[in-house]
Amino acid sequence: MKKIKVLVVDDSALIRQVLSEILNQAGDIEVVGTAQDPIFAMEKISRLKPDVITLDVEMPRMDGLTFLGKLMKSNPIPVLMVSALTQKDARVTIEALELGAIDYIQKPTIDVAKGVVELGEEIVRKVRIAANARAKIGAGGRRPRPVPSICGFSTTDKIIAIGASTGGTKAITDIVSTLPETTPGVVIVQHMPPAFTRSFAKRLNSLSRLDVKEASTGDRIVRGTVLIAPGNKHLVIRRNGAMYYTEVKDGPMVNFVRPSVDVLFNSVAEQAGRNAVGVILTGMGEDGAKGLLEMKRKGAFTIAQDEASSIVFGMPKKAIEIGAAERVASLEEIPRIIMEGLSRNPS
């Protein structure tokens, strides 16, 4: 069996050693080299031809974002960012995902070596996913993109619900950044830890015509706004008369995740019914598929991202298999189809 070749790029000798040991023990993965900074990494990439690169966010001589941008333009290899759970690292990681990184590995802030070992199963899983994923050359912050020609979407009693996981930050950015100010309220679940969802909301707000923020209990869902589920919290919607509001709450993991797309979609199905559009995007696993089916049963218009444009065709695939998606579309087509769905579902 051909092994997945990995290059570990990190300025910490300890992290390089621990990651190498974890990955080499997996059986189907081989660390073919390590590098302490991007300059050394460039030479080793051309010589070793790795299938996946793990890349520290904070690097000497050349920062991780600069290196990633150059790599995605010249030689788009799947990259996993290694990031600490700090606000600064979260911000940089979000930008890296936009540039084309597949996913990220969380670096513990206390007893790093022990923490990385405890995350071994997740690290191995993400390397395998990255090896099978498509390295995408990112937009590099190019904004704005052309906006669909849309008229008459000024009502506040419609909702767009979006769910995503691996590869979702870039997919969501590509969609939301195309939507006009008159877009009905958008609620989003993206699988991420708390510091990352805050940074993602801020980053998306800077790239969009819409007002984007991390959701809080009691936020009103109105046109021109996007509300993102906080990391480690479930997001549901509640209706009061003609108005919709968000509720952020604790609760057990659903499909091994919190926030869960299924939790959001099920609440949208119950509270909004035919006044909603549901979109399931790239991601590992099955979260959101059953919720999307429930939305469809309650009259909502439902969309799944197609395989060709998905980084990981797990969540959309399951939704398609169980008949939850009315339309299957490329990432580029989804904003236009969302608007078509809104016009088909008058309140």
ZAMARGU-4260 file (C-alpha; in steps of 0.2 Angstrom, whole numbers, plus 5000, padded with zeros to 4 digits):
<rodrens>
0) 5000/5000/5000 | 5007/5017/4995 | 5009/5028/5011 | 5004/5046/5013 | 5020/5056/5012
5) 5020/5071/5025 | 5032/5085/5027 | 5031/5093/5045 | 5035/5112/5045 | 5037/5119/5062
10) 5050/5130/5071 | 5049/5119/5087 | 5060/5104/5087 | 5049/5096/5100 | 5033/5098/5089
15) 5042/5091/5074 | 5047/5076/5084 | 5030/5072/5092 | 5021/5075/5075 | 5033/5063/5066
20) 5031/5050/5079 | 5012/5051/5079 | 5011/5050/5060 | 5024/5037/5057 | 5015/5025/5070
25) 4999/5026/5059 | 5005/5013/5047 | 4998/5021/5031 | 5008/5038/5034 | 5026/5042/5032
30) 5034/5058/5038 | 5047/5060/5023 | 5055/5076/5031 | 5054/5090/5043 | 5059/5108/5041
35) 5061/5122/5054 | 5055/5136/5043 | 5047/5139/5026 | 5064/5143/5017 | 5070/5125/5021
40) 5053/5118/5017 | 5053/5125/4999 | 5069/5115/4995 | 5062/5099/5003 | 5045/5100/4994
45) 5053/5100/4977 | 5065/5085/4982 | 5053/5075/4993 | 5036/5078/4984 | 5025/5076/5000
50) 5007/5072/4998 | 5002/5083/5014 | 5011/5097/5023 | 5008/5102/5041 | 5012/5120/5043
55) 5015/5130/5059 | 5005/5147/5059 | 5020/5157/5067 | 5036/5154/5058 | 5053/5162/5057
60) 5061/5170/5041 | 5044/5169/5032 | 5027/5169/5040 | 5015/5154/5037 | 5002/5165/5027
65) 5016/5171/5015 | 5023/5154/5012 | 5005/5146/5010 | 5001/5160/4997 | 5016/5156/4987
70) 5013/5137/4988 | 4995/5138/4983 | 5000/5148/4967 | 5015/5137/4962 | 5012/5120/4969
75) 4995/5117/4978 | 4998/5103/4990 | 4986/5100/5004 | 4991/5109/5019 | 4986/5107/5037
80) 4989/5122/5048 | 4995/5119/5066 | 4988/5133/5077 | 4986/5137/5095 | 4969/5141/5103
85) 4973/5160/5104 | 4964/5174/5096 | 4979/5179/5085 | 4982/5161/5079 | 4964/5159/5076
90) 4964/5175/5065 | 4979/5169/5055 | 4972/5151/5053 | 4955/5158/5046 | 4965/5168/5033
95) 4975/5152/5029 | 4959/5142/5026 | 4954/5156/5014 | 4970/5154/5005 | 4968/5136/5002
100) 4973/5126/5018 | 4962/5111/5020 | 4960/5111/5039 | 4970/5114/5055 | 4977/5105/5070
105) 4975/5113/5087 | 4991/5115/5096 | 4989/5114/5115 | 4995/5129/5125 | 5000/5119/5141
110) 5011/5104/5141 | 5012/5104/5122 | 5020/5087/5119 | 5008/5078/5130 | 4993/5088/5122
115) 4998/5084/5104 | 5000/5065/5108 | 4982/5065/5115 | 4976/5073/5099 | 4985/5059/5089
120) 4969/5051/5082 | 4962/5067/5076 | 4979/5072/5068 | 4980/5056/5059 | 4962/5057/5053
125) 4965/5075/5047 | 4981/5070/5037 | 4971/5056/5029 | 4957/5068/5024 | 4969/5081/5017
130) 4978/5067/5007 | 4961/5063/4998 | 4955/5081/4997 | 4958/5094/4983 | 4971/5107/4987
135) 4962/5123/4981 | 4971/5139/4976 | 4962/5152/4987 | 4955/5168/4982 | 4969/5177/4992
140) 4956/5190/4998 | 4950/5195/4981 | 4934/5205/4984 | 4921/5210/4979 | 4915/5196/4967
145) 4901/5199/4955 | 4884/5200/4964 | 4869/5191/4956 | 4855/5201/4949 | 4842/5201/4963
150) 4826/5211/4966 | 4813/5211/4979 | 4821/5202/4993 | 4818/5215/5007 | 4807/5205/5018
155) 4813/5199/5035 | 4802/5183/5037 | 4814/5172/5027 | 4829/5163/5033 | 4844/5155/5025
160) 4852/5141/5035 | 4870/5135/5030 | 4880/5121/5038 | 4898/5116/5034 | 4913/5107/5041
165) 4930/5104/5033 | 4933/5116/5019 | 4918/5126/5025 | 4926/5142/5030 | 4931/5146/5012
170) 4915/5139/5005 | 4905/5150/5016 | 4916/5165/5013 | 4914/5163/4994 | 4895/5162/4996
175) 4892/5176/5009 | 4904/5188/5000 | 4893/5188/4985 | 4876/5191/4993 | 4869/5209/4992
180) 4863/5219/5007 | 4845/5215/5004 | 4848/5196/5008 | 4836/5189/5021 | 4844/5184/5038
185) 4857/5170/5037 | 4861/5158/5051 | 4877/5147/5050 | 4885/5132/5059 | 4903/5129/5055
190) 4912/5116/5065 | 4925/5126/5075 | 4931/5130/5092 | 4926/5146/5101 | 4941/5157/5097
195) 4940/5152/5079 | 4921/5156/5077 | 4924/5173/5083 | 4939/5176/5072 | 4929/5169/5057
200) 4914/5180/5060 | 4926/5196/5061 | 4935/5191/5045 | 4919/5187/5036 | 4911/5204/5041
205) 4926/5213/5033 | 4924/5204/5017 | 4905/5205/5015 | 4891/5218/5012 | 4881/5210/5026
210) 4883/5212/5044 | 4892/5197/5051 | 4893/5192/5070 | 4895/5178/5081 | 4877/5174/5087
215) 4870/5177/5105 | 4854/5172/5112 | 4841/5185/5108 | 4849/5191/5091 | 4835/5195/5079
220) 4837/5187/5062 | 4834/5201/5049 | 4839/5205/5031 | 4857/5210/5029 | 4863/5200/5044
225) 4873/5184/5046 | 4874/5175/5063 | 4887/5162/5066 | 4885/5148/5079 | 4898/5151/5093
230) 4911/5136/5095 | 4906/5123/5108 | 4887/5129/5108 | 4872/5124/5098 | 4862/5137/5088
235) 4843/5136/5086 | 4831/5148/5080 | 4814/5153/5089 | 4799/5162/5081 | 4789/5176/5090
240) 4775/5182/5079 | 4783/5186/5062 | 4800/5188/5069 | 4814/5175/5071 | 4827/5176/5085
245) 4843/5165/5089 | 4845/5155/5104 | 4863/5149/5109 | 4863/5134/5121 | 4873/5120/5129
250) 4868/5102/5127 | 4876/5086/5122 | 4886/5084/5106 | 4876/5078/5091 | 4885/5068/5078
255) 4900/5070/5089 | 4900/5089/5086 | 4894/5105/5095 | 4888/5116/5087 | 4878/5104/5076
260) 4871/5107/5059 | 4857/5095/5062 | 4852/5105/5078 | 4851/5121/5068 | 4842/5113/5053
265) 4829/5104/5064 | 4825/5121/5072 | 4823/5130/5056 | 4812/5116/5049 | 4801/5118/5064
270) 4800/5137/5066 | 4802/5143/5048 | 4796/5129/5037 | 4793/5134/5019 | 4800/5152/5023
275) 4818/5144/5023 | 4832/5139/5012 | 4844/5126/5018 | 4862/5124/5011 | 4874/5110/5016
280) 4892/5112/5011 | 4908/5103/5011 | 4912/5093/5027 | 4917/5076/5035 | 4904/5065/5042
285) 4885/5066/5041 | 4880/5081/5052 | 4866/5091/5044 | 4860/5078/5032 | 4844/5072/5042
290) 4841/5090/5047 | 4841/5096/5029 | 4829/5082/5025 | 4817/5088/5039 | 4818/5106/5031
295) 4813/5099/5015 | 4799/5089/5022 | 4793/5105/5030 | 4793/5114/5013 | 4810/5123/5013
300) 4821/5124/4998 | 4836/5113/5000 | 4853/5113/4992 | 4869/5102/4993 | 4886/5107/4987
305) 4892/5095/4973 | 4907/5083/4974 | 4918/5092/4961 | 4918/5109/4972 | 4918/5101/4989
310) 4935/5099/4999 | 4927/5084/5008 | 4912/5076/5000 | 4904/5069/5016 | 4890/5079/5023
315) 4883/5084/5006 | 4885/5066/4999 | 4875/5059/5014 | 4861/5073/5011 | 4860/5068/4993
320) 4859/5050/4996 | 4844/5051/5008 | 4835/5063/4996 | 4837/5079/5007 | 4843/5090/4993
325) 4832/5097/4980 | 4846/5104/4970 | 4865/5099/4969 | 4876/5113/4963 | 4894/5119/4962
330) 4900/5132/4975 | 4900/5145/4962 | 4881/5142/4957 | 4875/5141/4975 | 4872/5160/4978
335) 4861/5161/4963 | 4852/5146/4967 | 4849/5152/4985 | 4840/5167/4978 | 4830/5156/4966
340) 4824/5146/4982 | 4819/5161/4991 | 4808/5167/4976 | 4800/5149/4976 | 4795/5150/4994
345) 4784/5165/4997 | 4778/5168/5015
</rodrens>
